[in-house]
Amino acid sequence: MSDRNRYTDAYRIAGSLEVIGVIVKVVGYLLAAIICIAGIVISSKLNEVSRYSSDGAMASGVVMLLYLVGGGLQGFLFWVGGVLICGMGQLVRCTADTAVNTAETAAATRSAAAPHAATP
């Protein structure tokens, strides 16, 4: 296995991790939106059913608040997970960049292309 293949695979893994992180964030946003919309629909139906009772109006408000907070928390947790996954991909990319720039083959190529350049 050549160095070039190894570095290509590392860059592919880094890109894949970044894409997975973005997908996790988007799924979190969609789930949060669905939960919030469900809370609004459920609380409006609850309000219709109990329009003759003041307790029913209060219950629909509490239900809506709980769904909105739950949806926001869901979105936040997925966003944090997506950021962590993207960060792992960026770390892999940085490590591959360092390996490419400090490899012996890269140093030999640099010295052949620019003999006046200082070697590390």
TIMAR-342315 format. One line per field, with one value per atom (N, C-alpha, C): chain; atom name; x, y, z. Coordinates in Angstrom, 3 decimals. Layout:
% TIMAR-342315
kette c(A:...)
atom c(CA:...)
c1 c(X:...)
c2 c(Y:...)
c3 c(Z:...)
% end
This chain:
% TIMAR-342315
kette c(A:A:A:A:A:A:A:A:A:A:A:A:A:A:A:A:A:A:A:A:A:A:A:A:A:A:A:A:A:A:A:A:A:A:A:A:A:A:A:A:A:A:A:A:A:A:A:A:A:A:A:A:A:A:A:A:A:A:A:A:A:A:A:A:A:A:A:A:A:A:A:A:A:A:A:A:A:A:A:A:A:A:A:A:A:A:A:A:A:A:A:A:A:A:A:A:A:A:A:A:A:A:A:A:A:A:A:A:A:A:A:A:A:A:A:A:A:A:A:A:A:A:A:A:A:A:A:A:A:A:A:A:A:A:A:A:A:A:A:A:A:A:A:A:A:A:A:A:A:A:A:A:A:A:A:A:A:A:A:A:A:A:A:A:A:A:A:A:A:A:A:A:A:A:A:A:A:A:A:A:A:A:A:A:A:A:A:A:A:A:A:A:A:A:A:A:A:A:A:A:A:A:A:A:A:A:A:A:A:A:A:A:A:A:A:A:A:A:A:A:A:A:A:A:A:A:A:A:A:A:A:A:A:A:A:A:A:A:A:A:A:A:A:A:A:A:A:A:A:A:A:A:A:A:A:A:A:A:A:A:A:A:A:A:A:A:A:A:A:A:A:A:A:A:A:A:A:A:A:A:A:A:A:A:A:A:A:A:A:A:A:A:A:A:A:A:A:A:A:A:A:A:A:A:A:A:A:A:A:A:A:A:A:A:A:A:A:A:A:A:A:A:A:A:A:A:A:A:A:A:A:A:A:A:A:A:A:A:A:A:A:A:A:A:A:A:A:A:A:A:A:A:A:A:A:A:A:A:A:A)
atom c(N:CA:C:N:CA:C:N:CA:C:N:CA:C:N:CA:C:N:CA:C:N:CA:C:N:CA:C:N:CA:C:N:CA:C:N:CA:C:N:CA:C:N:CA:C:N:CA:C:N:CA:C:N:CA:C:N:CA:C:N:CA:C:N:CA:C:N:CA:C:N:CA:C:N:CA:C:N:CA:C:N:CA:C:N:CA:C:N:CA:C:N:CA:C:N:CA:C:N:CA:C:N:CA:C:N:CA:C:N:CA:C:N:CA:C:N:CA:C:N:CA:C:N:CA:C:N:CA:C:N:CA:C:N:CA:C:N:CA:C:N:CA:C:N:CA:C:N:CA:C:N:CA:C:N:CA:C:N:CA:C:N:CA:C:N:CA:C:N:CA:C:N:CA:C:N:CA:C:N:CA:C:N:CA:C:N:CA:C:N:CA:C:N:CA:C:N:CA:C:N:CA:C:N:CA:C:N:CA:C:N:CA:C:N:CA:C:N:CA:C:N:CA:C:N:CA:C:N:CA:C:N:CA:C:N:CA:C:N:CA:C:N:CA:C:N:CA:C:N:CA:C:N:CA:C:N:CA:C:N:CA:C:N:CA:C:N:CA:C:N:CA:C:N:CA:C:N:CA:C:N:CA:C:N:CA:C:N:CA:C:N:CA:C:N:CA:C:N:CA:C:N:CA:C:N:CA:C:N:CA:C:N:CA:C:N:CA:C:N:CA:C:N:CA:C:N:CA:C:N:CA:C:N:CA:C:N:CA:C:N:CA:C:N:CA:C:N:CA:C:N:CA:C:N:CA:C:N:CA:C:N:CA:C:N:CA:C:N:CA:C:N:CA:C:N:CA:C:N:CA:C:N:CA:C:N:CA:C:N:CA:C:N:CA:C:N:CA:C:N:CA:C:N:CA:C:N:CA:C:N:CA:C:N:CA:C:N:CA:C)
c1 c(0.852:0.000:0.897:0.672:1.514:1.032:1.922:1.566:0.395:0.375:-0.684:-2.060:-2.174:-3.453:-3.868:-2.890:-3.188:-3.716:-3.089:-3.537:-4.888:-5.108:-6.401:-7.499:-7.245:-8.240:-8.502:-7.457:-7.638:-8.493:-8.260:-9.074:-10.518:-10.731:-12.090:-12.815:-12.117:-12.719:-13.066:-12.173:-12.438:-13.663:-13.738:-14.898:-16.184:-16.109:-17.298:-17.776:-16.847:-17.230:-17.883:-17.381:-17.978:-19.385:-19.591:-20.929:-21.885:-21.429:-22.269:-22.659:-21.720:-22.027:-23.102:-23.024:-24.041:-25.396:-25.391:-26.648:-27.270:-26.465:-26.977:-27.607:-26.962:-27.532:-28.850:-28.922:-30.158:-31.286:-30.993:-32.009:-32.496:-31.595:-31.991:-32.909:-32.594:-33.463:-34.849:-34.897:-36.191:-37.004:-36.352:-37.059:-37.562:-36.747:-37.170:-38.382:-38.368:-39.508:-40.761:-40.612:-41.765:-42.341:-41.484:-41.945:-42.665:-42.103:-42.738:-44.076:-44.155:-45.421:-46.445:-46.016:-46.929:-47.458:-46.626:-47.074:-48.112:-47.913:-48.885:-50.212:-50.173:-51.397:-52.121:-51.388:-52.009:-52.611:-51.898:-52.451:-53.669:-53.703:-54.895:-56.084:-55.841:-56.929:-57.402:-56.474:-56.837:-57.621:-57.274:-57.984:-59.406:-59.580:-60.914:-61.798:-61.234:-62.006:-62.463:-61.619:-61.936:-62.130:-62.851:-63.023:-63.949:-64.705:-65.634:-65.025:-63.759:-63.111:-61.813:-61.616:-60.379:-59.184:-59.422:-58.341:-57.836:-58.738:-58.343:-57.445:-57.727:-56.881:-55.492:-55.443:-54.148:-53.376:-54.098:-53.445:-52.891:-53.629:-53.120:-51.878:-51.828:-50.637:-49.437:-49.667:-48.586:-48.094:-49.029:-48.645:-47.806:-48.238:-47.486:-46.087:-45.998:-44.696:-43.772:-44.317:-43.498:-43.003:-43.858:-43.441:-42.395:-42.582:-41.609:-40.247:-40.254:-38.990:-38.349:-39.172:-38.652:-38.078:-38.765:-38.260:-36.969:-36.903:-35.675:-34.517:-34.779:-33.729:-33.271:-34.227:-33.889:-32.984:-33.368:-32.558:-31.171:-31.090:-29.792:-28.879:-29.423:-28.589:-28.093:-28.946:-28.498:-27.461:-27.641:-26.672:-25.304:-25.294:-24.028:-23.372:-24.165:-23.612:-23.043:-23.749:-23.261:-21.978:-21.891:-20.666:-19.491:-19.731:-18.656:-18.187:-19.114:-18.737:-17.972:-18.454:-17.726:-16.324:-16.220:-14.915:-13.958:-14.477:-13.611:-13.110:-13.981:-13.561:-12.498:-12.649:-11.661:-10.329:-10.383:-9.135:-8.422:-9.191:-8.584:-7.948:-8.635:-8.096:-6.808:-6.783:-5.573:-4.417:-4.715:-3.679:-3.128:-4.011:-3.553:-2.720:-3.121:-2.335:-0.930:-0.858:0.446:1.280:0.654:1.397:1.894:1.076:1.488:2.658:2.600:3.638:4.931:4.897:6.111:6.632:5.990:6.438:7.778:8.542:9.853:9.714:8.695:8.514:8.185:7.416:7.100:8.348:9.211:10.445:11.373:11.443:12.286:11.754:10.463:9.859:10.122:9.981:10.225:11.676:12.631:14.039:14.430:13.793:14.086:13.492:12.326:11.672:12.281:12.685:13.260:14.460:15.633:16.798:17.244:16.862:17.261:16.377:15.247:14.337:14.946:14.639:15.154:14.352:15.014:14.330:14.049:12.929:12.574:13.447)
c2 c(-1.175:0.000:1.236:2.091:3.277:4.365:5.332:6.447:7.234:7.362:8.150:7.539:6.214:5.554:5.743:5.642:5.799:7.201:8.209:9.579:9.830:9.246:9.385:8.786:7.628:7.004:7.868:8.442:9.306:10.523:11.117:12.261:11.850:10.665:10.177:9.961:9.386:9.176:10.516:11.483:12.807:13.438:13.362:13.919:13.206:11.892:11.119:11.494:11.656:12.060:13.442:14.343:15.677:15.616:14.784:14.637:14.002:12.988:12.342:13.345:14.189:15.211:16.180:16.576:17.473:16.764:15.489:14.726:14.635:14.392:14.313:15.646:16.758:18.067:18.310:17.964:18.173:17.300:16.050:15.163:15.741:16.288:16.912:18.096:18.935:20.079:19.611:18.578:18.073:17.473:16.681:16.108:17.195:18.211:19.305:20.021:20.249:20.905:20.045:18.735:17.838:17.822:17.776:17.757:19.066:20.191:21.483:21.613:21.186:21.246:20.311:19.127:18.199:18.813:19.514:20.167:21.237:21.996:23.034:22.404:21.350:20.679:20.037:19.341:18.663:19.672:20.758:21.741:22.453:22.661:23.282:22.326:21.041:20.052:19.951:19.984:19.935:21.173:22.291:23.536:23.491:22.876:22.736:21.822:20.732:19.767:20.374:21.169:21.687:23.202:23.697:25.147:25.701:24.836:25.299:25.237:24.889:24.753:25.561:26.296:27.066:26.150:25.018:24.057:23.481:23.292:22.763:23.725:25.022:26.020:26.027:25.911:25.894:24.624:23.505:22.236:22.308:22.929:23.020:23.901:24.934:25.778:25.032:24.246:23.454:22.402:21.752:20.748:21.397:22.567:23.245:23.619:24.127:24.500:23.292:22.174:20.970:20.463:20.482:20.047:20.992:22.294:23.248:23.107:22.949:22.756:21.423:20.366:19.061:19.088:19.766:19.878:20.671:21.756:22.552:21.767:21.009:20.192:19.095:18.487:17.462:18.037:19.186:19.825:20.184:20.686:21.070:19.865:18.764:17.577:16.985:16.956:16.468:17.414:18.721:19.685:19.464:19.260:19.008:17.730:16.677:15.432:15.627:16.389:16.658:17.464:18.435:19.242:18.369:17.469:16.575:15.647:15.128:14.245:15.028:16.242:17.090:17.411:17.656:17.949:16.774:15.554:14.381:14.295:14.588:14.582:15.629:16.801:17.858:17.502:16.800:16.344:15.310:14.407:13.425:14.142:15.148:15.911:16.641:17.234:17.924:16.948:15.776:14.767:14.302:14.107:13.698:14.808:16.065:17.180:17.187:16.971:16.944:15.773:14.613:13.441:13.643:14.247:14.477:15.452:16.480:17.520:17.130:16.100:15.705:14.342:13.712:12.388:12.509:11.423:11.419:11.630:11.047:11.218:12.662:13.326:14.734:15.588:15.252:16.011:15.830:14.614:14.375:15.129:15.162:15.899:17.390:17.893:19.321:19.672:18.800:19.121:19.025:18.139:18.040:19.227:19.665:20.768:22.104:22.249:23.519:23.215:22.981:22.623:23.715:24.955:26.052:26.166:25.437:25.509:24.763:25.258:24.638:23.369:22.319:21.087:21.088:20.493:20.490:19.586)
c3 c(0.000:0.000:0.000:-0.929:-1.028:-0.076:0.158:1.030:0.454:-0.857:-1.484:-1.213:-1.308:-1.029:0.417:1.310:2.727:3.004:2.422:2.648:1.987:0.824:0.147:1.009:1.581:2.464:3.694:4.254:5.431:5.093:3.937:3.533:3.258:2.714:2.500:3.814:4.781:6.105:6.743:6.631:7.200:6.546:5.239:4.538:4.914:5.058:5.445:6.836:7.772:9.121:9.125:8.315:8.251:7.676:6.659:6.069:7.076:7.796:8.804:9.893:10.291:11.291:10.810:9.552:8.994:8.940:8.567:8.517:9.911:10.930:12.302:12.705:12.357:12.692:11.968:10.690:9.922:10.467:10.793:11.380:12.711:13.491:14.758:14.544:13.546:13.250:12.824:11.971:11.504:12.650:13.503:14.646:15.597:15.820:16.690:16.103:14.790:14.144:14.233:14.020:14.099:15.511:16.514:17.900:18.238:17.812:18.101:17.389:16.133:15.391:16.029:16.452:17.128:18.417:19.137:20.366:20.102:19.037:18.695:18.288:17.475:17.034:18.207:19.049:20.191:21.152:21.412:22.349:21.763:20.436:19.843:19.905:19.674:19.796:21.244:22.163:23.579:23.970:23.397:23.674:23.107:21.928:21.339:22.179:22.657:23.431:24.756:25.358:26.695:26.663:25.662:25.568:26.636:27.293:28.336:29.726:29.797:31.098:31.110:32.170:32.280:32.544:33.182:33.413:32.097:31.142:29.833:29.092:29.177:28.520:29.146:30.455:31.138:30.778:30.702:30.337:28.916:27.993:26.621:26.566:27.385:27.441:27.994:29.017:29.607:28.613:27.907:26.916:25.814:25.347:24.292:24.779:25.982:26.536:26.650:27.122:27.263:25.908:24.907:23.571:22.979:23.156:22.610:23.292:24.603:25.331:24.936:24.832:24.427:23.021:22.104:20.735:20.681:21.435:21.474:22.056:23.109:23.721:22.760:22.067:21.074:19.986:19.448:18.412:18.904:20.136:20.698:20.871:21.382:21.604:20.287:19.270:17.965:17.370:17.568:17.054:17.707:19.017:19.725:19.199:19.017:18.474:17.080:16.240:14.894:14.892:15.782:15.888:16.328:17.265:17.723:16.600:15.824:14.717:13.650:13.321:12.358:12.874:14.160:14.752:14.631:14.793:14.617:13.181:12.225:10.827:10.548:11.149:10.950:11.596:12.726:13.355:12.488:11.881:10.981:9.794:9.252:8.121:8.532:9.716:10.181:10.370:10.912:11.100:9.757:8.783:7.444:6.809:6.979:6.447:7.048:8.352:9.014:8.507:8.353:7.879:6.454:5.613:4.230:4.184:4.988:4.936:5.646:6.472:7.185:6.751:5.789:5.325:4.606:4.632:3.971:2.471:1.876:0.432:0.101:0.974:0.737:0.892:1.860:2.057:0.865:0.332:-0.839:-2.047:-2.194:-3.306:-3.156:-1.940:-1.709:-1.977:-1.558:-1.753:-3.225:-3.974:-5.411:-6.163:-5.728:-6.422:-6.061:-4.811:-4.359:-3.463:-4.036:-3.228:-2.284:-2.549:-1.678:-0.452:-0.413:0.728:1.916:3.096:4.302:4.584:5.017:5.354:6.846:7.240:8.673:9.490)
% end
